[in-house]
Amino acid sequence: MDNLEPRDDFWIVVHDTEHHYSVWPQDKRIPVSWQAAGFAGSRQECLAHIRDVWPDPRPLSLRSAMAADARL
């Protein structure tokens, strides 16, 4: 295995300010505007976690605006 390639068993779940989720190699610096979401595991475990916690892929700002409109 090339040591530039992340090992499949060292991944974390990250999310941005709009609560878009992604997996990221645990040994790499997280990009600006993203942060760790508190879950780590194999890539497949991280993807399964994302499926569980992110049922609505619309941006957070859109979901918030639609919820506010629904209250009117």
KOLKOLMAR-686747 format. One record per residue (C-alpha): residue number from 1; residue in three letters; y, x negated, z. Coordinates in nm, 4 decimals. Layout:
pos, code, py, px, pz
NUM, ala, Y, X, Z
...
//
This chain:
pos, code, py, px, pz
1, met, 0.0000, 0.0000, 0.0000
2, asp, 0.3465, -0.1283, -0.0861
3, asn, 0.5434, -0.1694, 0.2369
4, leu, 0.8448, -0.0038, 0.0687
5, glu, 0.6456, 0.3176, 0.0465
6, pro, 0.6417, 0.5217, 0.3684
7, arg, 0.3078, 0.5637, 0.5380
8, asp, 0.1881, 0.9211, 0.5089
9, asp, 0.1426, 0.9575, 0.8853
10, phe, 0.4990, 0.8707, 0.9915
11, trp, 0.7359, 1.1516, 0.8915
12, ile, 1.0006, 1.3600, 1.0666
13, val, 1.1566, 1.6959, 0.9894
14, val, 1.5310, 1.6802, 0.9253
15, his, 1.7934, 1.9452, 0.8524
16, asp, 2.1517, 1.9492, 0.7331
17, thr, 2.4528, 2.1513, 0.8495
18, glu, 2.3431, 2.4469, 0.6331
19, his, 1.9975, 2.4316, 0.7927
20, his, 1.8182, 2.3173, 0.4795
21, tyr, 1.5007, 2.1411, 0.5919
22, ser, 1.3255, 1.8372, 0.4518
23, val, 1.0774, 1.5668, 0.5474
24, trp, 1.1947, 1.2106, 0.5904
25, pro, 1.0072, 0.8835, 0.6534
26, gln, 1.0256, 0.8143, 1.0265
27, asp, 1.1044, 0.4465, 0.9726
28, lys, 1.4034, 0.5088, 0.7410
29, arg, 1.7630, 0.5820, 0.8383
30, ile, 1.8428, 0.9533, 0.8165
31, pro, 2.1126, 1.0223, 0.5542
32, val, 2.4648, 1.1179, 0.6599
33, ser, 2.5031, 1.4930, 0.7280
34, trp, 2.1318, 1.5287, 0.8119
35, gln, 1.9792, 1.5145, 1.1595
36, ala, 1.6359, 1.5085, 1.3150
37, ala, 1.5021, 1.8572, 1.3837
38, gly, 1.2712, 1.7514, 1.6661
39, phe, 0.9338, 1.7481, 1.4914
40, ala, 0.7294, 1.4485, 1.3752
41, gly, 0.3829, 1.4123, 1.2303
42, ser, 0.2009, 1.3560, 0.9057
43, arg, 0.3842, 1.4649, 0.5929
44, gln, 0.1585, 1.7696, 0.5647
45, glu, 0.2147, 1.8641, 0.9303
46, cys, 0.5908, 1.8355, 0.8796
47, leu, 0.5771, 2.0531, 0.5674
48, ala, 0.3722, 2.3124, 0.7574
49, his, 0.6292, 2.3083, 1.0388
50, ile, 0.9095, 2.3638, 0.7883
51, arg, 0.7233, 2.6632, 0.6423
52, asp, 0.7022, 2.8081, 0.9955
53, val, 1.0667, 2.7556, 1.0969
54, trp, 1.2450, 2.8108, 0.7646
55, pro, 1.1416, 3.1526, 0.6319
56, asp, 1.4820, 3.2135, 0.4693
57, pro, 1.5977, 2.9239, 0.2485
58, arg, 1.9466, 3.0650, 0.1937
59, pro, 2.2263, 2.8436, 0.3334
60, leu, 2.3267, 2.9188, 0.6920
61, ser, 2.6821, 3.0073, 0.5852
62, leu, 2.5514, 3.2718, 0.3448
63, arg, 2.3136, 3.4200, 0.6035
64, ser, 2.5984, 3.4324, 0.8578
65, ala, 2.8374, 3.5984, 0.6106
66, met, 2.5782, 3.8576, 0.5133
67, ala, 2.5038, 3.9323, 0.8802
68, ala, 2.8763, 3.9775, 0.9477
69, asp, 2.9065, 4.2144, 0.6502
70, ala, 2.6111, 4.4149, 0.7765
71, arg, 2.7893, 4.4729, 1.1089
72, leu, 3.0922, 4.6301, 0.9343
//
